[in-house]
């Protein structure tokens, strides 16, 4: 999906989380398209993208992102990713720091161990190093009540029966989507490299970390650990936000994104304290 004809600001590329699609960004696309060229990419296996019969891992999605940016001829885009989308944005920026204007990491997923909260159950780290496991079986939606619970937990509070919630529930019922979720979970170990603390290169473009304090998928305790692995970066916390901040708190995420864009040409010491809730 894409929209907006204005080129006043840098292009914005929105990258969705696992088991969803580009539709989760529809509110942000609508808000930002007046001042930027905006795009929402569907990862392989999801949405309108091709669904190859292979594991969906970090390398595949990073290559897909690079091909997309080249095809659209996007120069120095701002990559805005959530969960695994944030991980792909970070990986691509590490590989090609000269091709990215900045990265906004919303609820960064660093692999299997970070997803334990999705089920509200506790699994040992050794259990999560083995795939397939019973947790993987649950997360891929093979058991309907668990699949329903996973969708609900993506929201910071009990989700309203709005269009996005119904869209995600409908996806969970599709047989092709179950296969894609399984392939993504089978490749999830590749995202473990961003389990905090992780090593970050010094030549990254500007980075912002945003987290929902009421995230029931990725615990907020990871936010400061993620930010601590990145140079001169502090997390912005949304007190009542969950995993899908771009839907739950689109207005505030827009403000944070616009504020981030305004800082691109300013020295780091002039950037306001991002932990402020104002």
C-alpha positions as CSV (number, residue, x, y, z in Angstrom):
1,X,0.0,0.0,0.0
2,X,1.1,3.5,-0.6
3,X,-0.2,7.0,-0.7
4,X,0.6,10.7,-0.9
5,X,2.1,12.7,-3.7
6,X,3.9,15.4,-1.7
7,X,7.7,15.1,-1.5
8,X,8.2,17.9,1.0
9,X,9.5,15.4,3.6
10,X,11.5,12.2,3.4
11,X,9.6,9.1,2.3
12,X,8.2,7.0,5.1
13,X,8.1,3.2,4.9
14,X,6.0,1.4,7.5
15,X,6.8,-2.2,8.3
16,X,4.3,-4.4,10.0
17,X,4.6,-7.0,12.8
18,X,4.4,-10.7,12.4
19,X,1.0,-12.4,11.7
20,X,-0.5,-9.0,10.6
21,X,-0.2,-7.0,7.4
22,X,0.2,-3.5,6.2
23,X,-3.4,-2.7,7.2
24,X,-2.3,-2.0,10.7
25,X,-0.7,1.2,9.5
26,X,-3.8,2.6,7.8
27,X,-4.3,5.4,10.4
28,X,-0.6,6.5,10.1
29,X,-0.8,6.5,6.3
30,X,-3.8,8.7,6.4
31,X,-2.2,11.1,8.9
32,X,1.2,11.4,7.2
33,X,0.4,11.2,3.5
34,X,-0.2,15.0,3.2
35,X,3.5,15.8,3.9
36,X,5.3,12.6,2.9
37,X,5.3,9.8,0.4
38,X,4.1,6.9,2.5
39,X,4.3,3.2,2.0
40,X,3.2,0.1,4.0
41,X,5.0,-3.0,2.9
42,X,3.4,-6.5,3.2
43,X,6.1,-9.0,4.2
44,X,6.3,-12.2,2.2
45,X,3.6,-14.6,3.4
46,X,1.2,-11.9,4.5
47,X,-1.2,-9.4,3.0
48,X,-0.9,-9.1,-0.8
49,X,2.7,-10.3,-1.0
50,X,4.0,-13.6,-2.5
51,X,3.9,-16.5,-0.1
52,X,7.0,-18.7,-0.8
53,X,7.2,-22.2,0.8
54,X,10.2,-21.5,3.0
55,X,11.0,-20.2,6.5
56,X,10.3,-16.5,6.8
57,X,13.4,-15.1,8.5
58,X,15.4,-11.9,9.0
59,X,17.6,-12.4,5.9
60,X,14.6,-12.9,3.6
61,X,12.7,-9.8,4.9
62,X,15.8,-7.6,4.8
63,X,16.4,-8.6,1.2
64,X,12.7,-7.9,0.4
65,X,12.9,-4.5,2.0
66,X,16.0,-3.6,0.0
67,X,14.4,-4.8,-3.2
68,X,11.3,-2.7,-2.4
69,X,13.3,0.5,-1.7
70,X,15.3,0.0,-5.0
71,X,12.1,-0.6,-7.0
72,X,10.5,2.5,-5.6
73,X,13.7,4.4,-6.0
74,X,13.4,5.8,-2.4
75,X,16.3,7.9,-1.2
76,X,17.1,8.1,2.5
77,X,13.7,6.9,3.7
78,X,12.6,6.8,7.3
79,X,11.9,3.2,8.2
80,X,9.1,2.9,10.8
81,X,8.8,-0.7,12.0
82,X,6.9,-2.5,14.7
83,X,8.0,-5.8,16.3
84,X,9.7,-7.9,13.6
85,X,9.2,-4.9,11.2
86,X,11.4,-2.9,13.6
87,X,14.0,-5.7,13.6
88,X,14.2,-5.7,9.8
89,X,14.5,-1.9,9.8
90,X,17.4,-2.1,12.2
91,X,19.1,-4.9,10.3
92,X,18.8,-3.1,7.0
93,X,20.1,0.2,8.5
94,X,23.1,-1.7,9.9
95,X,23.9,-3.2,6.5
96,X,23.2,0.1,4.6
97,X,23.6,3.0,6.9
98,X,24.1,5.4,3.9
99,X,20.8,4.5,2.4
100,X,18.5,5.2,5.4
101,X,17.6,8.6,6.8
102,X,16.5,7.3,10.2
103,X,14.8,4.3,11.9
104,X,11.9,4.3,14.3
105,X,11.7,1.1,16.3
106,X,8.2,0.5,17.8
107,X,8.2,-2.5,20.2
108,X,11.3,-4.1,18.7
109,X,11.1,-7.9,18.7
110,X,14.5,-9.5,19.3
111,X,13.5,-13.2,18.8
112,X,11.7,-16.0,20.5
113,X,12.5,-15.3,24.2
114,X,10.9,-11.8,23.9
115,X,7.6,-13.4,22.8
116,X,6.8,-15.3,26.0
117,X,4.3,-12.7,27.1
118,X,2.2,-13.3,24.0
119,X,0.6,-16.3,25.7
120,X,0.7,-15.1,29.2
121,X,2.6,-18.3,30.0
122,X,6.2,-18.9,31.2
123,X,8.6,-20.9,29.1
124,X,12.3,-21.4,29.8
125,X,14.9,-20.0,27.5
126,X,16.0,-23.5,26.5
127,X,12.5,-24.3,25.5
128,X,12.4,-21.3,23.2
129,X,15.6,-22.3,21.5
130,X,13.9,-25.4,20.1
131,X,11.5,-25.2,17.2
132,X,8.9,-26.4,16.7
133,X,7.7,-26.4,20.3
134,X,4.3,-26.4,22.0
135,X,4.6,-22.6,22.3
136,X,5.1,-22.3,18.6
137,X,2.1,-24.5,18.0
138,X,0.0,-22.2,20.1
139,X,1.3,-19.0,18.6
140,X,0.7,-20.1,15.0
141,X,-3.0,-20.4,15.8
142,X,-3.4,-24.1,15.5
143,X,-5.6,-24.0,18.6
144,X,-8.5,-21.6,18.1
145,X,-8.9,-20.2,21.6
146,X,-5.2,-19.5,21.9
147,X,-5.3,-17.7,18.5
148,X,-8.1,-15.5,19.7
149,X,-6.2,-14.7,22.9
150,X,-3.0,-13.8,20.8
151,X,-5.1,-11.2,18.9
152,X,-6.6,-9.7,22.0
153,X,-3.2,-9.5,23.7
154,X,-1.8,-7.4,20.8
155,X,-3.9,-4.5,22.2
156,X,-2.9,-2.7,25.4
157,X,-6.4,-3.0,26.8
158,X,-9.4,-5.1,25.9
159,X,-9.8,-4.3,22.1
160,X,-13.0,-2.7,20.8
161,X,-14.7,-4.6,18.0
162,X,-13.4,-2.1,15.4
163,X,-12.3,-2.8,11.8
164,X,-8.7,-3.7,12.6
165,X,-9.7,-6.1,15.3
166,X,-12.2,-7.8,13.0
167,X,-9.6,-7.9,10.2
168,X,-7.0,-9.6,12.5
169,X,-9.5,-12.1,13.7
170,X,-10.5,-12.9,10.2
171,X,-6.9,-13.5,9.2
172,X,-6.5,-15.9,12.1
173,X,-9.2,-18.1,10.5
174,X,-7.6,-18.4,7.1
175,X,-5.7,-21.6,6.4
176,X,-3.1,-19.8,4.3
177,X,-2.4,-17.4,7.2
178,X,-1.9,-20.3,9.5
179,X,0.8,-21.7,7.2
180,X,2.4,-18.3,6.9
181,X,2.5,-18.0,10.7
182,X,4.1,-21.4,11.0
183,X,6.8,-20.4,8.5
184,X,7.4,-17.1,10.3
185,X,7.8,-18.9,13.7
186,X,10.1,-21.5,12.1
187,X,12.4,-18.6,11.0
188,X,12.0,-16.6,14.2
189,X,15.4,-17.8,15.6
190,X,17.1,-15.5,13.1
191,X,15.7,-12.5,15.0
192,X,17.4,-13.6,18.2
193,X,20.4,-11.4,17.3
194,X,18.4,-8.4,18.6
195,X,17.6,-9.9,21.9
196,X,19.0,-7.2,24.3
197,X,21.8,-6.6,25.0
198,X,23.1,-6.8,21.4
199,X,26.0,-5.2,19.7
200,X,25.2,-2.1,17.7
201,X,27.6,-0.5,15.1
202,X,28.5,3.2,15.6
203,X,27.6,4.3,12.1
204,X,23.8,3.8,12.4
205,X,21.5,6.6,11.2
206,X,19.4,8.4,13.8
207,X,17.4,5.8,15.9
208,X,14.2,6.2,18.0
209,X,12.8,3.5,20.3
210,X,9.1,3.7,21.1
211,X,7.3,1.2,23.4
212,X,3.9,0.6,24.8
213,X,4.1,0.5,28.6
214,X,1.1,-1.8,28.6
215,X,2.5,-4.1,25.9
216,X,1.2,-7.6,26.5
217,X,3.3,-9.1,23.7
218,X,6.7,-7.7,24.4
219,X,7.3,-6.7,28.0
220,X,8.2,-3.0,28.6
221,X,11.2,-4.1,30.6
222,X,12.9,-4.8,27.2
223,X,12.5,-1.1,26.2
224,X,15.4,0.3,28.2
225,X,17.5,-2.7,27.4
226,X,17.0,-2.2,23.7
227,X,17.7,1.5,23.9
228,X,20.8,0.7,26.0
229,X,22.2,-1.3,23.1
230,X,21.8,1.6,20.7
231,X,24.0,4.8,20.7
232,X,22.6,7.9,22.4
233,X,19.0,6.5,22.5
234,X,16.3,6.6,25.1
235,X,12.9,4.9,24.8
236,X,9.7,6.9,24.4
237,X,7.1,5.2,26.6
238,X,3.3,5.3,25.8
239,X,1.8,4.7,29.3
240,X,-1.4,3.0,28.2
241,X,-0.2,1.7,24.9
242,X,0.0,-1.9,23.8
243,X,1.7,-3.6,20.9
244,X,-0.3,-1.9,18.1
245,X,0.5,1.7,19.0
246,X,0.0,2.8,15.4
247,X,-3.7,1.9,15.8
248,X,-4.3,2.5,19.5
249,X,-2.6,5.8,19.8
250,X,-2.1,7.0,16.2
251,X,-2.3,10.7,17.2
252,X,0.5,10.5,19.7
253,X,2.6,8.3,17.4
254,X,2.2,10.9,14.7
255,X,3.4,13.6,17.1
256,X,6.4,11.6,18.1
257,X,7.2,10.8,14.5
258,X,7.0,14.4,13.4
259,X,9.1,15.5,16.3
260,X,11.7,12.9,15.4
261,X,11.7,14.1,11.8
262,X,12.3,17.7,13.0
263,X,15.4,16.6,14.9
264,X,17.2,15.0,11.9
265,X,19.2,18.2,11.3
266,X,19.7,19.1,14.9
267,X,22.7,18.1,17.2
268,X,21.8,15.3,19.5
269,X,22.2,17.5,22.6
270,X,19.4,19.7,21.4
271,X,16.9,16.9,21.2
272,X,14.3,17.0,23.9
273,X,14.1,14.3,26.6
274,X,12.1,11.5,24.9
275,X,10.9,10.0,28.2
276,X,8.6,13.0,28.7
277,X,4.9,12.2,28.2
278,X,4.1,15.8,27.1
